[in-house]
């Protein structure tokens, strides 16, 4: 008969809410939401950059952007690609791997939670603001706007769920990854 020896391991962010490394379903759903937003915005941003006058989406810049400071879709396409395409994928990476990002730690008021959690909230806020500005500039609200506004709100709601917050809690006494002796602590150890 063999006996199992329990060895203490260093806790990582979210370890207290997982069993055998499982992530709560809400966290997995948040991953899907961030990936969907990021990949969709990359496609949309690239389409706007490739054809800034018509945007490959059948939107003539001269009429759609009449109330905007832009004459074509190049700058909005770059913003869409970077802020809502690449950034949500970076946030997704941070939520999965939970690296120590000093730059992100400075942006979070929630020092007891991993900075990727806060960045997820910021993505939701940003998405809502982006769609509000877009509908103002276009002087139009379509089903696509409602969908993407709802996506931003859903990202915020899921991020704020208690099970998601518990998952991204930092170990006690390690708020915002207080640096160890070498200043190189990571959550994935």
Secondary structure, DSSP 8 states (H G I E B T S, - for coil): ------------TTGGG-STT---HHHHHHHHHHHHHHHHHHHHHHHHHHTTTTTTTT--HHHHTTTSS-SSSHHHHHHHHIIIIIHHHHHHHHHHH----HHHHTT-S-TTB-HHHHHHHHHHHHHHHHHHHHHHHHT---HHHHHHHHHHHHHHHHHHSHHHHHHTB--TT-TT----TTS---TT-
